[in-house]
């Protein structure tokens, strides 16, 4: 099992960097999620990352593109990695229990309150431009 987990961690590293190299802070433990949520102010963009194809081809590029095109940016950009950092992902999902677990997915929070959620179903089988514009539009409404 250790060899498998080491392999998956190595395989996921570029998928993590795609977000962290574009300004996202990775939360890898339940404690980091709690600390973030306890102190979050303003609008936060939360990406529940994944190794799946729709995360690679749609979610991560759409999120990066949406943030780049905004005049006003969210106060916080954070990510947890489903299937990799299980405790952190479960802890984050616990803050928006009103929506079913989904990965990849994108949440917009105000303070620590969920204001908007884009589940996997609104990511996969859509064009990159559709996902990017959907998210950018939601962020513009929240941020101004």
MODELLER restraints for C-alpha pairs under 7 A, 6 or more apart:
rsr = mdl.restraints
at = mdl.atoms
rsr.add(forms.Gaussian(group=physical.xy_distance, feature=features.Distance(at['CA:12:A'], at['CA:51:A']), mean=6.61, stdev=0.5))
rsr.add(forms.Gaussian(group=physical.xy_distance, feature=features.Distance(at['CA:19:A'], at['CA:60:A']), mean=6.93, stdev=0.5))
rsr.add(forms.Gaussian(group=physical.xy_distance, feature=features.Distance(at['CA:20:A'], at['CA:26:A']), mean=6.77, stdev=0.5))
rsr.add(forms.Gaussian(group=physical.xy_distance, feature=features.Distance(at['CA:22:A'], at['CA:64:A']), mean=6.86, stdev=0.5))
rsr.add(forms.Gaussian(group=physical.xy_distance, feature=features.Distance(at['CA:23:A'], at['CA:77:A']), mean=6.69, stdev=0.5))
rsr.add(forms.Gaussian(group=physical.xy_distance, feature=features.Distance(at['CA:24:A'], at['CA:77:A']), mean=4.71, stdev=0.5))
rsr.add(forms.Gaussian(group=physical.xy_distance, feature=features.Distance(at['CA:24:A'], at['CA:78:A']), mean=4.95, stdev=0.5))
rsr.add(forms.Gaussian(group=physical.xy_distance, feature=features.Distance(at['CA:24:A'], at['CA:79:A']), mean=6.45, stdev=0.5))
rsr.add(forms.Gaussian(group=physical.xy_distance, feature=features.Distance(at['CA:25:A'], at['CA:77:A']), mean=6.17, stdev=0.5))
rsr.add(forms.Gaussian(group=physical.xy_distance, feature=features.Distance(at['CA:25:A'], at['CA:78:A']), mean=4.62, stdev=0.5))
rsr.add(forms.Gaussian(group=physical.xy_distance, feature=features.Distance(at['CA:25:A'], at['CA:79:A']), mean=6.22, stdev=0.5))
rsr.add(forms.Gaussian(group=physical.xy_distance, feature=features.Distance(at['CA:26:A'], at['CA:78:A']), mean=5.73, stdev=0.5))
rsr.add(forms.Gaussian(group=physical.xy_distance, feature=features.Distance(at['CA:26:A'], at['CA:79:A']), mean=4.93, stdev=0.5))
rsr.add(forms.Gaussian(group=physical.xy_distance, feature=features.Distance(at['CA:26:A'], at['CA:80:A']), mean=6.01, stdev=0.5))
rsr.add(forms.Gaussian(group=physical.xy_distance, feature=features.Distance(at['CA:27:A'], at['CA:33:A']), mean=5.97, stdev=0.5))
rsr.add(forms.Gaussian(group=physical.xy_distance, feature=features.Distance(at['CA:27:A'], at['CA:78:A']), mean=6.90, stdev=0.5))
rsr.add(forms.Gaussian(group=physical.xy_distance, feature=features.Distance(at['CA:27:A'], at['CA:79:A']), mean=6.06, stdev=0.5))
rsr.add(forms.Gaussian(group=physical.xy_distance, feature=features.Distance(at['CA:27:A'], at['CA:80:A']), mean=5.42, stdev=0.5))
rsr.add(forms.Gaussian(group=physical.xy_distance, feature=features.Distance(at['CA:27:A'], at['CA:88:A']), mean=6.59, stdev=0.5))
rsr.add(forms.Gaussian(group=physical.xy_distance, feature=features.Distance(at['CA:28:A'], at['CA:80:A']), mean=6.34, stdev=0.5))
rsr.add(forms.Gaussian(group=physical.xy_distance, feature=features.Distance(at['CA:28:A'], at['CA:85:A']), mean=5.51, stdev=0.5))
rsr.add(forms.Gaussian(group=physical.xy_distance, feature=features.Distance(at['CA:28:A'], at['CA:88:A']), mean=5.43, stdev=0.5))
rsr.add(forms.Gaussian(group=physical.xy_distance, feature=features.Distance(at['CA:29:A'], at['CA:85:A']), mean=6.84, stdev=0.5))
rsr.add(forms.Gaussian(group=physical.xy_distance, feature=features.Distance(at['CA:29:A'], at['CA:87:A']), mean=6.01, stdev=0.5))
rsr.add(forms.Gaussian(group=physical.xy_distance, feature=features.Distance(at['CA:29:A'], at['CA:88:A']), mean=4.47, stdev=0.5))
rsr.add(forms.Gaussian(group=physical.xy_distance, feature=features.Distance(at['CA:30:A'], at['CA:87:A']), mean=5.36, stdev=0.5))
rsr.add(forms.Gaussian(group=physical.xy_distance, feature=features.Distance(at['CA:30:A'], at['CA:88:A']), mean=4.23, stdev=0.5))
rsr.add(forms.Gaussian(group=physical.xy_distance, feature=features.Distance(at['CA:30:A'], at['CA:91:A']), mean=5.51, stdev=0.5))
rsr.add(forms.Gaussian(group=physical.xy_distance, feature=features.Distance(at['CA:33:A'], at['CA:88:A']), mean=6.16, stdev=0.5))
rsr.add(forms.Gaussian(group=physical.xy_distance, feature=features.Distance(at['CA:33:A'], at['CA:91:A']), mean=6.60, stdev=0.5))
rsr.add(forms.Gaussian(group=physical.xy_distance, feature=features.Distance(at['CA:33:A'], at['CA:92:A']), mean=6.22, stdev=0.5))
rsr.add(forms.Gaussian(group=physical.xy_distance, feature=features.Distance(at['CA:37:A'], at['CA:112:A']), mean=5.48, stdev=0.5))
rsr.add(forms.Gaussian(group=physical.xy_distance, feature=features.Distance(at['CA:40:A'], at['CA:111:A']), mean=5.06, stdev=0.5))
rsr.add(forms.Gaussian(group=physical.xy_distance, feature=features.Distance(at['CA:40:A'], at['CA:112:A']), mean=5.99, stdev=0.5))
rsr.add(forms.Gaussian(group=physical.xy_distance, feature=features.Distance(at['CA:41:A'], at['CA:110:A']), mean=6.88, stdev=0.5))
rsr.add(forms.Gaussian(group=physical.xy_distance, feature=features.Distance(at['CA:41:A'], at['CA:111:A']), mean=4.39, stdev=0.5))
rsr.add(forms.Gaussian(group=physical.xy_distance, feature=features.Distance(at['CA:42:A'], at['CA:75:A']), mean=5.83, stdev=0.5))
rsr.add(forms.Gaussian(group=physical.xy_distance, feature=features.Distance(at['CA:42:A'], at['CA:110:A']), mean=5.43, stdev=0.5))
rsr.add(forms.Gaussian(group=physical.xy_distance, feature=features.Distance(at['CA:42:A'], at['CA:111:A']), mean=5.31, stdev=0.5))
rsr.add(forms.Gaussian(group=physical.xy_distance, feature=features.Distance(at['CA:43:A'], at['CA:74:A']), mean=5.19, stdev=0.5))
rsr.add(forms.Gaussian(group=physical.xy_distance, feature=features.Distance(at['CA:43:A'], at['CA:75:A']), mean=5.41, stdev=0.5))
rsr.add(forms.Gaussian(group=physical.xy_distance, feature=features.Distance(at['CA:43:A'], at['CA:76:A']), mean=6.63, stdev=0.5))
rsr.add(forms.Gaussian(group=physical.xy_distance, feature=features.Distance(at['CA:43:A'], at['CA:108:A']), mean=6.90, stdev=0.5))
rsr.add(forms.Gaussian(group=physical.xy_distance, feature=features.Distance(at['CA:43:A'], at['CA:109:A']), mean=5.57, stdev=0.5))
rsr.add(forms.Gaussian(group=physical.xy_distance, feature=features.Distance(at['CA:43:A'], at['CA:110:A']), mean=4.54, stdev=0.5))
rsr.add(forms.Gaussian(group=physical.xy_distance, feature=features.Distance(at['CA:43:A'], at['CA:111:A']), mean=6.36, stdev=0.5))
rsr.add(forms.Gaussian(group=physical.xy_distance, feature=features.Distance(at['CA:44:A'], at['CA:74:A']), mean=5.54, stdev=0.5))
rsr.add(forms.Gaussian(group=physical.xy_distance, feature=features.Distance(at['CA:44:A'], at['CA:75:A']), mean=5.78, stdev=0.5))
rsr.add(forms.Gaussian(group=physical.xy_distance, feature=features.Distance(at['CA:44:A'], at['CA:76:A']), mean=4.51, stdev=0.5))
rsr.add(forms.Gaussian(group=physical.xy_distance, feature=features.Distance(at['CA:44:A'], at['CA:77:A']), mean=5.89, stdev=0.5))
rsr.add(forms.Gaussian(group=physical.xy_distance, feature=features.Distance(at['CA:44:A'], at['CA:108:A']), mean=5.74, stdev=0.5))
rsr.add(forms.Gaussian(group=physical.xy_distance, feature=features.Distance(at['CA:44:A'], at['CA:109:A']), mean=5.04, stdev=0.5))
rsr.add(forms.Gaussian(group=physical.xy_distance, feature=features.Distance(at['CA:44:A'], at['CA:110:A']), mean=6.33, stdev=0.5))
rsr.add(forms.Gaussian(group=physical.xy_distance, feature=features.Distance(at['CA:45:A'], at['CA:74:A']), mean=6.45, stdev=0.5))
rsr.add(forms.Gaussian(group=physical.xy_distance, feature=features.Distance(at['CA:45:A'], at['CA:76:A']), mean=6.21, stdev=0.5))
rsr.add(forms.Gaussian(group=physical.xy_distance, feature=features.Distance(at['CA:45:A'], at['CA:77:A']), mean=4.99, stdev=0.5))
rsr.add(forms.Gaussian(group=physical.xy_distance, feature=features.Distance(at['CA:45:A'], at['CA:78:A']), mean=6.30, stdev=0.5))
rsr.add(forms.Gaussian(group=physical.xy_distance, feature=features.Distance(at['CA:45:A'], at['CA:107:A']), mean=5.95, stdev=0.5))
rsr.add(forms.Gaussian(group=physical.xy_distance, feature=features.Distance(at['CA:45:A'], at['CA:108:A']), mean=4.82, stdev=0.5))
rsr.add(forms.Gaussian(group=physical.xy_distance, feature=features.Distance(at['CA:45:A'], at['CA:109:A']), mean=6.50, stdev=0.5))
rsr.add(forms.Gaussian(group=physical.xy_distance, feature=features.Distance(at['CA:46:A'], at['CA:77:A']), mean=6.21, stdev=0.5))
rsr.add(forms.Gaussian(group=physical.xy_distance, feature=features.Distance(at['CA:46:A'], at['CA:78:A']), mean=4.98, stdev=0.5))
rsr.add(forms.Gaussian(group=physical.xy_distance, feature=features.Distance(at['CA:46:A'], at['CA:79:A']), mean=5.41, stdev=0.5))
rsr.add(forms.Gaussian(group=physical.xy_distance, feature=features.Distance(at['CA:46:A'], at['CA:106:A']), mean=5.75, stdev=0.5))
rsr.add(forms.Gaussian(group=physical.xy_distance, feature=features.Distance(at['CA:46:A'], at['CA:107:A']), mean=5.00, stdev=0.5))
rsr.add(forms.Gaussian(group=physical.xy_distance, feature=features.Distance(at['CA:46:A'], at['CA:108:A']), mean=6.25, stdev=0.5))
rsr.add(forms.Gaussian(group=physical.xy_distance, feature=features.Distance(at['CA:47:A'], at['CA:78:A']), mean=6.47, stdev=0.5))
rsr.add(forms.Gaussian(group=physical.xy_distance, feature=features.Distance(at['CA:47:A'], at['CA:79:A']), mean=4.66, stdev=0.5))
rsr.add(forms.Gaussian(group=physical.xy_distance, feature=features.Distance(at['CA:47:A'], at['CA:80:A']), mean=6.54, stdev=0.5))
rsr.add(forms.Gaussian(group=physical.xy_distance, feature=features.Distance(at['CA:47:A'], at['CA:105:A']), mean=6.04, stdev=0.5))
rsr.add(forms.Gaussian(group=physical.xy_distance, feature=features.Distance(at['CA:47:A'], at['CA:106:A']), mean=4.67, stdev=0.5))
rsr.add(forms.Gaussian(group=physical.xy_distance, feature=features.Distance(at['CA:47:A'], at['CA:107:A']), mean=6.45, stdev=0.5))
rsr.add(forms.Gaussian(group=physical.xy_distance, feature=features.Distance(at['CA:48:A'], at['CA:79:A']), mean=5.79, stdev=0.5))
rsr.add(forms.Gaussian(group=physical.xy_distance, feature=features.Distance(at['CA:48:A'], at['CA:80:A']), mean=5.14, stdev=0.5))
rsr.add(forms.Gaussian(group=physical.xy_distance, feature=features.Distance(at['CA:48:A'], at['CA:81:A']), mean=5.74, stdev=0.5))
rsr.add(forms.Gaussian(group=physical.xy_distance, feature=features.Distance(at['CA:48:A'], at['CA:82:A']), mean=6.33, stdev=0.5))
rsr.add(forms.Gaussian(group=physical.xy_distance, feature=features.Distance(at['CA:48:A'], at['CA:103:A']), mean=5.92, stdev=0.5))
rsr.add(forms.Gaussian(group=physical.xy_distance, feature=features.Distance(at['CA:48:A'], at['CA:104:A']), mean=5.27, stdev=0.5))
rsr.add(forms.Gaussian(group=physical.xy_distance, feature=features.Distance(at['CA:48:A'], at['CA:105:A']), mean=5.19, stdev=0.5))
rsr.add(forms.Gaussian(group=physical.xy_distance, feature=features.Distance(at['CA:48:A'], at['CA:106:A']), mean=6.18, stdev=0.5))
rsr.add(forms.Gaussian(group=physical.xy_distance, feature=features.Distance(at['CA:49:A'], at['CA:55:A']), mean=6.70, stdev=0.5))
rsr.add(forms.Gaussian(group=physical.xy_distance, feature=features.Distance(at['CA:49:A'], at['CA:79:A']), mean=6.66, stdev=0.5))
rsr.add(forms.Gaussian(group=physical.xy_distance, feature=features.Distance(at['CA:49:A'], at['CA:80:A']), mean=6.03, stdev=0.5))
rsr.add(forms.Gaussian(group=physical.xy_distance, feature=features.Distance(at['CA:49:A'], at['CA:81:A']), mean=4.60, stdev=0.5))
rsr.add(forms.Gaussian(group=physical.xy_distance, feature=features.Distance(at['CA:49:A'], at['CA:82:A']), mean=5.93, stdev=0.5))
rsr.add(forms.Gaussian(group=physical.xy_distance, feature=features.Distance(at['CA:49:A'], at['CA:103:A']), mean=6.48, stdev=0.5))
rsr.add(forms.Gaussian(group=physical.xy_distance, feature=features.Distance(at['CA:49:A'], at['CA:104:A']), mean=5.15, stdev=0.5))
rsr.add(forms.Gaussian(group=physical.xy_distance, feature=features.Distance(at['CA:50:A'], at['CA:81:A']), mean=5.87, stdev=0.5))
rsr.add(forms.Gaussian(group=physical.xy_distance, feature=features.Distance(at['CA:50:A'], at['CA:82:A']), mean=5.47, stdev=0.5))
rsr.add(forms.Gaussian(group=physical.xy_distance, feature=features.Distance(at['CA:50:A'], at['CA:103:A']), mean=5.98, stdev=0.5))
rsr.add(forms.Gaussian(group=physical.xy_distance, feature=features.Distance(at['CA:50:A'], at['CA:104:A']), mean=5.38, stdev=0.5))
rsr.add(forms.Gaussian(group=physical.xy_distance, feature=features.Distance(at['CA:54:A'], at['CA:124:A']), mean=5.49, stdev=0.5))
rsr.add(forms.Gaussian(group=physical.xy_distance, feature=features.Distance(at['CA:55:A'], at['CA:104:A']), mean=5.71, stdev=0.5))
rsr.add(forms.Gaussian(group=physical.xy_distance, feature=features.Distance(at['CA:58:A'], at['CA:123:A']), mean=6.76, stdev=0.5))
rsr.add(forms.Gaussian(group=physical.xy_distance, feature=features.Distance(at['CA:58:A'], at['CA:128:A']), mean=5.24, stdev=0.5))
rsr.add(forms.Gaussian(group=physical.xy_distance, feature=features.Distance(at['CA:59:A'], at['CA:104:A']), mean=6.79, stdev=0.5))
rsr.add(forms.Gaussian(group=physical.xy_distance, feature=features.Distance(at['CA:59:A'], at['CA:123:A']), mean=6.55, stdev=0.5))
rsr.add(forms.Gaussian(group=physical.xy_distance, feature=features.Distance(at['CA:62:A'], at['CA:128:A']), mean=5.95, stdev=0.5))
rsr.add(forms.Gaussian(group=physical.xy_distance, feature=features.Distance(at['CA:62:A'], at['CA:131:A']), mean=5.95, stdev=0.5))
rsr.add(forms.Gaussian(group=physical.xy_distance, feature=features.Distance(at['CA:62:A'], at['CA:132:A']), mean=4.29, stdev=0.5))
rsr.add(forms.Gaussian(group=physical.xy_distance, feature=features.Distance(at['CA:63:A'], at['CA:132:A']), mean=6.28, stdev=0.5))
rsr.add(forms.Gaussian(group=physical.xy_distance, feature=features.Distance(at['CA:65:A'], at['CA:132:A']), mean=6.40, stdev=0.5))
rsr.add(forms.Gaussian(group=physical.xy_distance, feature=features.Distance(at['CA:66:A'], at['CA:132:A']), mean=5.20, stdev=0.5))
rsr.add(forms.Gaussian(group=physical.xy_distance, feature=features.Distance(at['CA:66:A'], at['CA:133:A']), mean=6.75, stdev=0.5))
rsr.add(forms.Gaussian(group=physical.xy_distance, feature=features.Distance(at['CA:66:A'], at['CA:135:A']), mean=6.37, stdev=0.5))
rsr.add(forms.Gaussian(group=physical.xy_distance, feature=features.Distance(at['CA:66:A'], at['CA:136:A']), mean=4.85, stdev=0.5))
rsr.add(forms.Gaussian(group=physical.xy_distance, feature=features.Distance(at['CA:67:A'], at['CA:73:A']), mean=6.51, stdev=0.5))
rsr.add(forms.Gaussian(group=physical.xy_distance, feature=features.Distance(at['CA:67:A'], at['CA:136:A']), mean=7.00, stdev=0.5))
rsr.add(forms.Gaussian(group=physical.xy_distance, feature=features.Distance(at['CA:72:A'], at['CA:143:A']), mean=6.66, stdev=0.5))
rsr.add(forms.Gaussian(group=physical.xy_distance, feature=features.Distance(at['CA:74:A'], at['CA:143:A']), mean=6.97, stdev=0.5))
rsr.add(forms.Gaussian(group=physical.xy_distance, feature=features.Distance(at['CA:80:A'], at['CA:88:A']), mean=6.37, stdev=0.5))
rsr.add(forms.Gaussian(group=physical.xy_distance, feature=features.Distance(at['CA:80:A'], at['CA:89:A']), mean=5.54, stdev=0.5))
rsr.add(forms.Gaussian(group=physical.xy_distance, feature=features.Distance(at['CA:81:A'], at['CA:89:A']), mean=6.36, stdev=0.5))
rsr.add(forms.Gaussian(group=physical.xy_distance, feature=features.Distance(at['CA:82:A'], at['CA:89:A']), mean=5.70, stdev=0.5))
rsr.add(forms.Gaussian(group=physical.xy_distance, feature=features.Distance(at['CA:82:A'], at['CA:103:A']), mean=6.68, stdev=0.5))
rsr.add(forms.Gaussian(group=physical.xy_distance, feature=features.Distance(at['CA:93:A'], at['CA:101:A']), mean=6.79, stdev=0.5))
rsr.add(forms.Gaussian(group=physical.xy_distance, feature=features.Distance(at['CA:96:A'], at['CA:114:A']), mean=6.14, stdev=0.5))
rsr.add(forms.Gaussian(group=physical.xy_distance, feature=features.Distance(at['CA:102:A'], at['CA:119:A']), mean=5.82, stdev=0.5))
rsr.add(forms.Gaussian(group=physical.xy_distance, feature=features.Distance(at['CA:102:A'], at['CA:120:A']), mean=5.74, stdev=0.5))
rsr.add(forms.Gaussian(group=physical.xy_distance, feature=features.Distance(at['CA:103:A'], at['CA:120:A']), mean=5.77, stdev=0.5))
rsr.add(forms.Gaussian(group=physical.xy_distance, feature=features.Distance(at['CA:104:A'], at['CA:120:A']), mean=5.48, stdev=0.5))
rsr.add(forms.Gaussian(group=physical.xy_distance, feature=features.Distance(at['CA:105:A'], at['CA:118:A']), mean=5.65, stdev=0.5))
rsr.add(forms.Gaussian(group=physical.xy_distance, feature=features.Distance(at['CA:105:A'], at['CA:119:A']), mean=4.70, stdev=0.5))
rsr.add(forms.Gaussian(group=physical.xy_distance, feature=features.Distance(at['CA:105:A'], at['CA:120:A']), mean=5.34, stdev=0.5))
rsr.add(forms.Gaussian(group=physical.xy_distance, feature=features.Distance(at['CA:106:A'], at['CA:117:A']), mean=5.79, stdev=0.5))
rsr.add(forms.Gaussian(group=physical.xy_distance, feature=features.Distance(at['CA:106:A'], at['CA:118:A']), mean=5.06, stdev=0.5))
rsr.add(forms.Gaussian(group=physical.xy_distance, feature=features.Distance(at['CA:106:A'], at['CA:119:A']), mean=6.61, stdev=0.5))
rsr.add(forms.Gaussian(group=physical.xy_distance, feature=features.Distance(at['CA:107:A'], at['CA:114:A']), mean=6.91, stdev=0.5))
rsr.add(forms.Gaussian(group=physical.xy_distance, feature=features.Distance(at['CA:107:A'], at['CA:116:A']), mean=5.82, stdev=0.5))
rsr.add(forms.Gaussian(group=physical.xy_distance, feature=features.Distance(at['CA:107:A'], at['CA:117:A']), mean=4.51, stdev=0.5))
rsr.add(forms.Gaussian(group=physical.xy_distance, feature=features.Distance(at['CA:107:A'], at['CA:118:A']), mean=6.37, stdev=0.5))
rsr.add(forms.Gaussian(group=physical.xy_distance, feature=features.Distance(at['CA:108:A'], at['CA:114:A']), mean=6.13, stdev=0.5))
rsr.add(forms.Gaussian(group=physical.xy_distance, feature=features.Distance(at['CA:108:A'], at['CA:115:A']), mean=5.69, stdev=0.5))
rsr.add(forms.Gaussian(group=physical.xy_distance, feature=features.Distance(at['CA:108:A'], at['CA:116:A']), mean=5.05, stdev=0.5))
rsr.add(forms.Gaussian(group=physical.xy_distance, feature=features.Distance(at['CA:108:A'], at['CA:117:A']), mean=6.32, stdev=0.5))
rsr.add(forms.Gaussian(group=physical.xy_distance, feature=features.Distance(at['CA:109:A'], at['CA:115:A']), mean=5.29, stdev=0.5))
rsr.add(forms.Gaussian(group=physical.xy_distance, feature=features.Distance(at['CA:109:A'], at['CA:116:A']), mean=7.00, stdev=0.5))
rsr.add(forms.Gaussian(group=physical.xy_distance, feature=features.Distance(at['CA:123:A'], at['CA:131:A']), mean=6.08, stdev=0.5))
